[in-house]
Amino acid sequence: MGGCISSRSSSTFNNIRVVHLNGYVEDFDYPFSVSQVTCNPNKYFLCTPAQLLSTCSMPLRADTQLQPGQVYFMLPYSTLQADVSQLDLVALARKLTAIAKTSRCKANFWLH
């Protein structure tokens, strides 16, 4: 399983950065797929900020390889419900992106 190795503060990063809805930030070494990051794929999904703001938001597929230097959001599927407005999603994307740029992150390295 994973083990937290370090914490750091940086607006640039070379790892895969995942920001959870509650503001928790994790960095992962490359290569990683969506299925390796999502603990409960029935409740949570990963997407990029651009995908979240798309009018036809679709979660990343489980076999998608995540890219270093890219920010991903881990969100509950309830985020995609019809009663969530586009303005709410814009506000959420801004908030999580700001957190990704300024927050301390936990670096996760999976031990094989």
Secondary structure, DSSP 8 states (H G I E B T S, - for coil): -EEEEEEEE-S--SSEEEEETTS-EEEE-SSEEHHHH-S-TTTEEEE-HHHHHSTT-----TT-EE-TT-EEEEEEGGGGSTTS-HHHHHHHHHHHHHHHHHSEEEEEEE--
